[in-house]
């Protein structure tokens, strides 16, 4: 963030995502907006997807939340999102090229579910890191391990922060919130300064790729500074 008297804070937490403009360190509450998407909704969405496709994890909020936090990421641009969707759709057939296989394994993660006996807490397996995988699975009988396979779930769930309409919500995502605040909720002279100084906060700001994606989205909407 550049040093400036003006900035926008995007605080995406458990229940909601807020956009708040600041001037001289003081929040301009009349310019604030709220989006009804937060970490709770994303975790519930991931629970629903996994329960339909693999294991019934309804009622296991903490477990799925841990899975989401370990594995989730935001596609850094629109083209990257399409590329990842295409990769997940194709899967990894036996006749795949070495390059495709590597890319798919880079996307794929496996979350080992806890049995609360030998495995007290769930953890991720990365098939592209066989040494780490071997260390994590040592002294375990493969027949006793339950694994959740994660591919497109890793990025389509946090994608809701940018496209809430994907799950039927009639509101814009974070880019629309930022643009609306800078263009119509504060004096017009503040707009370029607001757009140059965006602070991401809250638990959902920890998703890898979220800052790059927001920059890409704003540039696609005409802001190119």
N, C-alpha and C positions, 0 to 999 in steps of 0.2 A: 504493500500500500504506500502511495506517495504521501508525504507530509502535507496536510491540507486542513483547512478549517471545516471542510465539508466532506462527509462520507456517509455511505449507507451500510448499516449492519444487517446482514441476513442471518438470523438466529434460528436454526432448524433443530428443534429438540424433540422431546418425547411425544407430545400431542399435536403441536402446531409448528408452522414455520412463519416467523415474523420478519418483515422488512421495516427497518426504522431509520429514517434520515437523521443525521446529527449535524449541528452547526456549533462550532466552538465548544465541542464536548457536551452539548446539551441536546437531548432527543427532541425532535420536532414531532410531538405525538399526533398532531393533526394530519401529518403526512404518512403515518404508519399504516401498513397493510398486514393482513393475516391470511395465510393459506392453510386450509384444513388437512394438511399432510404432515405427519411427523413419524418418528421412529416406531411408535406403537402400531400405526397403520401398516408400515412396511413389514414389520415382524409378523403381523396377522396375515398379510398377503403371502409372505413366504410360507407360513404355516399351511395356508390353504393350498398352495401349489404343491408342496411336498406331500400333503395328506392325500391329495387326489392322485398323484403319480407314483408314490413310493410307500412311505410309512404314515400311519395315522398319528400325527403329532399334535392333534388338538388338545389343548390344556397344558402343553409343554412350552409355555411362553418363554421362560428363561433360557431353555435349551435352544430354541429356534433363534432367539435374539443373539445368543452367543455365536451360533452358526452364521448368522447374517453379518455380525461385526467382523468375524474372521475372514469371510470369503467375499463380501460384497465390494463392488467397485462401480464407478460411473464411466461409461464410454466417453472418451475425451472430445468427441465431435460427432456430427451426424454421420459422416462416412464411416467412422470407426464403429458406431452403433450398428450400421447396416452390415459391415464386415463381420462383426461378432455374431449377429443374428444368423447370417448365412453360414458361418462356421458351425454354429450350434445345430442348425437345421440339417446340415449334411452329415453330422456325426463323424465317425471314424471307421469306415468300412475296412475290411481286411486288405483290399487292394489300394488303399490310400497311399499317396506318395509320402516319402519321408518328411518333406516340408509340411504337408497337411497334417500328418500325424503329430509332428512337434507342436504346431499351432493349436491343434485340438487339445493336446495334453497340457499346453500352457493355459488354456481356458478352463479345462476340467479340474475340479477339486473333489475330493472325497472326504466327507466328514464322518469320523468314527463315533458312533453313539456310545454314551457311557452305559455300562451295565451295573455301575455302583458297587462292583465287587473288585475286579482287577482294574477296571477303567472308571475312575472317579469323575473324570471330566472329559467331555468330548474334545476332539482335536481334528485338524485337517491333515490330509495326506496329499502331497504334491508328487505325482508320478514322474515328473521331470527331475526330481531330486531323490534318486534311489537310496543314497546313503542315509539321508534324513528319514526317509520312509522306513528303512530297515531298522534304524535306531528306535523309532516310535513303536514299531510292531514287534520288537523282540520279546520273547517269552510269551507270545500270544498265539493261541491256536486260531487260524483263519476261520474255522467253523464257528467259533464263538464270537466273531466280530460282526456287528451290524453296521452297514455303511450307507450313508445318504449321498447319492451322486449329484453334484452341482455343476451345471454348465450355464445355460442362459439365465437361470435363476439368479446368478451372481450379479448380473447387470440390469435385468428387466425390472427387478424390484426397486432399486434406487432410481431407475428411470422415471418413476412416478413423480419424483421431485421436480422433474423438468416437463413432464407430460401427464398431469393428473387425469386428463381425458382418457388415457389408456385404460383406466378402471372405472370410467363413467362419471367422473367428477366434472362439474361444469365450471371450472375455474382454470386460470392460467398457472404456469409453473413459475419457478424462481426467476427466469429471465424476464417474463412478462411483469412480475412484481417489481423488479428493479427498474425496468423501463417506465412503468407507470408512476412509480414514486418520483423518479428523476424528471419526468416530462410534465406531470400534471398535479403532483402533490407538494411541490416546493417551487419557489420563484424560478423562472426560466434561466436566470443568470447562474443558478447553482447546478444546472443539469450536467454540464461537462465535468465539473469537479466531483459531483456525486458518482458519475460513471467511471471516473478515473480512480476512485477510492472506495472499493467495496471490501468489506470485512465479512468473512464467513465464520460463523460461530455455531456452537451447539454440537451435539453428538453426531449428527448427520454430515457435518462439515469434515469429518474424518475419513469419509469415503475417498479412496484414491481416485484421482481424475476429476473431482467435482469442480475445482477451480478452473482447470483447463477447459472443461465443458462450458462453464458459465461465460468465460471469455469468448469462446467460439460462438456461442449462441448470440451474445451481444454484437459481435462483429457481423454475424449473418443478418442482424436486424439493422445494420447500417452504422453502428458505432465502431470506428476503426482507429482508435488512439491507443 
